[in-house]
Amino acid sequence: MFKKTLKLTSIVLSLATINACASPQYDPTVAYRIGGASFVSQRAVGQAGHVKIGTIIAARDVVIQSQNGSIGSLAGAAIGGLAGSKVGGGSGRIAGSILGAVAGGMAGSAIERNIRQSNGVELIIQLDDGRQMSLIQEKDFPYRTGVKVTVSQYGREFRASPLM
């Protein structure tokens, strides 16, 4: 029984690792600010972009939910199944493994969902050329109505930053 459990755990963890490597990771191409420091991804270095100037005419807080991966549910299922297999004996042990795997998978998925959330802001910007645009991004600055911003575009990525 121990060998089967070890084999199952190894398979689940291997699949979780492969999934983590294959999942796209958030990699901003433009600067973002934490405290007083600005950070840029390696991809942004040396890239030219377009910049427009505008004024925020509306801003509202949003919660950004990243795509759910399966690492949390797989890891939770593996741990829950392993813990459940320690309950009872015979068919009780099998039932414990199944219930533990289901409960662990659900708990792991919920934990991962909470970890992958971040605070964001939706901005409506009146550009100086007369057009308006809507932009959702991580909240790295207390954006308010009336604040002048630069809107940078690098490829398909846009980013608003306070005008300095």
Secondary structure, DSSP 4 states (H G I P E B T S, - for coil): -HHHHHHHHHHHHHHHHHHHHHSPPP--SS-EEETTEEE--GGGTT---EEEEEEEEEEEEEEEEPPP-SHHHHHHHHHHHHHHTTSSSTHHHHHHHHHHHHHHHHHHHHHHHHHTEEEEEEEEEEETTS-EEEEEEE--S---TT-EEEEEEETTEEEEEE--
